Amino acid sequence: METNDQKKTSLADAAKALLAKKKQQQADQKNGQFADKSTKALKSQNNKKPNNQRRRTGGS
């Protein structure tokens, strides 16, 4: 039974370590993304398309 309990605790420790590693990687990625965005040029946000209804329907 002791070996079984020992496996459970080691499995829990392994899961905690894996979760901590995953969180650290996500934090590293977020920091990297923010650094990339800060140097990126801003895009124009004017994306509205002109209304082609007159051309489509033949106009008046």
C-alpha positions in Angstrom: 0.0 0.0 0.0 2.9 2.4 0.7 4.1 2.1 -2.8 0.6 2.9 -4.1 0.4 6.0 -1.9 3.8 7.0 -2.9 2.8 6.8 -6.6 -0.2 9.0 -6.0 1.8 11.7 -4.3 4.4 11.6 -7.0 1.7 11.8 -9.6 0.2 14.8 -7.9 3.6 16.4 -7.7 4.2 15.7 -11.4 0.8 17.2 -12.2 1.6 20.3 -10.2 5.1 20.6 -11.8 3.5 20.2 -15.3 0.9 22.9 -14.6 3.5 25.3 -13.3 5.6 24.7 -16.4 2.6 25.3 -18.6 1.7 28.5 -16.9 5.3 29.7 -17.2 5.3 29.0 -20.9 2.1 30.9 -21.4 3.5 33.8 -19.4 6.6 33.8 -21.6 4.5 33.7 -24.8 2.3 36.6 -23.6 5.3 38.7 -22.8 6.8 38.0 -26.2 3.5 38.9 -28.0 3.3 42.2 -26.2 6.8 43.1 -27.2 6.0 42.2 -30.8 2.8 44.3 -30.8 4.5 47.4 -29.4 6.8 47.6 -32.4 4.1 46.8 -34.9 2.8 49.7 -37.0 -0.8 50.7 -36.6 -3.3 49.7 -39.3 -6.0 51.9 -40.7 -9.4 50.9 -39.2 -11.4 52.3 -42.1 -12.8 49.1 -43.5 -16.3 50.3 -44.6 -17.1 49.3 -48.2 -18.8 51.7 -50.5 -22.5 51.1 -51.2 -22.8 49.6 -54.7 -26.6 49.5 -54.7 -27.0 52.1 -57.5 -24.5 50.3 -59.7 -26.1 46.9 -59.0 -29.7 48.0 -59.6 -28.9 50.2 -62.6 -29.4 53.5 -60.8 -32.1 56.0 -61.7 
